Amino acid sequence: MTRKDFVAKAVILPALAGLVIAETAPAQAKGTKAQFKYQDSPHNGQKCSGCNFFIPGSSAKANGACKLVDGSISPNGWCTAYAPKK
């Protein structure tokens, strides 16, 4: 092995190890409704159906999910994580 090969491997291998660790890191758990002060009604005109984190249900009126809050989420609900859709 030449010095050039050794240096290349010495730089690349730790970088690859970092990628493997990053790819296998566990996803963070969602927060509870209480943590985000979730309520089933809108707040100052803001509601989950207009939030960037809301995942719609099977219809416009059906409960959906949230990327941050655990559990069934009403499209008319609201929480402190509200972020308007862009």
C-alpha positions as CSV (number, residue, x, y, z in Angstrom):
1,M,0.0,0.0,0.0
2,T,1.4,3.4,-1.0
3,R,1.3,6.4,1.3
4,K,-1.3,8.0,-1.0
5,D,-3.6,4.9,-0.6
6,F,-3.1,4.9,3.1
7,V,-4.0,8.6,3.5
8,A,-7.1,8.2,1.2
9,K,-8.3,5.2,3.3
10,A,-7.5,7.0,6.6
11,V,-9.8,9.9,5.5
12,I,-12.6,8.0,3.8
13,L,-13.2,5.2,6.3
14,P,-14.1,7.4,9.3
15,A,-16.4,9.5,7.1
16,L,-18.2,6.3,6.0
17,A,-18.5,5.2,9.6
18,G,-20.1,8.5,10.4
19,L,-22.7,7.9,7.6
20,V,-23.5,4.5,8.9
21,I,-24.1,5.8,12.4
22,A,-26.2,8.7,11.1
23,E,-28.4,6.3,9.0
24,T,-29.1,4.0,11.9
25,A,-29.9,6.7,14.5
26,P,-33.4,6.2,15.9
27,A,-36.1,8.6,15.0
28,Q,-37.3,10.9,17.8
29,A,-40.6,10.0,19.4
30,K,-43.6,12.3,19.0
31,G,-44.7,14.5,21.8
32,T,-47.9,14.1,23.8
33,K,-51.0,16.3,23.3
34,A,-50.4,17.7,26.8
35,Q,-46.9,18.7,26.0
36,F,-48.1,20.7,23.0
37,K,-51.3,22.0,24.7
38,Y,-53.4,20.4,22.0
39,Q,-57.1,21.3,21.9
40,D,-59.9,20.0,19.6
41,S,-61.0,23.5,18.6
42,P,-59.3,26.3,16.6
43,H,-57.3,29.1,18.3
44,N,-57.5,32.6,16.8
45,G,-58.4,31.2,13.4
46,Q,-55.5,28.7,13.4
47,K,-56.4,25.1,13.0
48,C,-54.5,21.8,12.3
49,S,-55.8,21.5,8.7
50,G,-53.8,24.7,7.9
51,C,-50.7,23.5,9.7
52,N,-47.5,22.3,8.0
53,F,-47.3,19.3,10.4
54,F,-50.8,18.0,9.9
55,I,-51.3,14.7,8.0
56,P,-54.9,14.7,6.7
57,G,-57.3,11.8,7.3
58,S,-59.4,9.9,4.8
59,S,-61.7,13.0,4.2
60,A,-61.6,16.7,5.0
61,K,-63.6,16.2,8.2
62,A,-61.9,13.0,9.3
63,N,-59.2,13.1,12.0
64,G,-55.7,12.8,10.8
65,A,-52.3,12.7,12.4
66,C,-49.4,15.1,13.1
67,K,-45.7,14.8,12.4
68,L,-45.0,16.1,16.0
69,V,-47.9,15.2,18.2
70,D,-48.9,11.6,18.9
71,G,-52.5,10.4,18.6
72,S,-55.6,11.2,16.5
73,I,-55.7,14.8,15.5
74,S,-58.8,16.8,14.5
75,P,-58.5,19.0,11.4
76,N,-60.2,21.7,13.5
77,G,-57.7,21.3,16.4
78,W,-54.8,23.4,17.4
79,C,-51.6,23.2,19.4
80,T,-48.5,25.3,20.3
81,A,-46.5,23.7,17.4
82,Y,-48.8,25.3,14.8
83,A,-46.9,26.4,11.7
84,P,-48.9,27.7,8.8
85,K,-48.6,25.9,5.5
86,K,-46.5,27.7,3.0
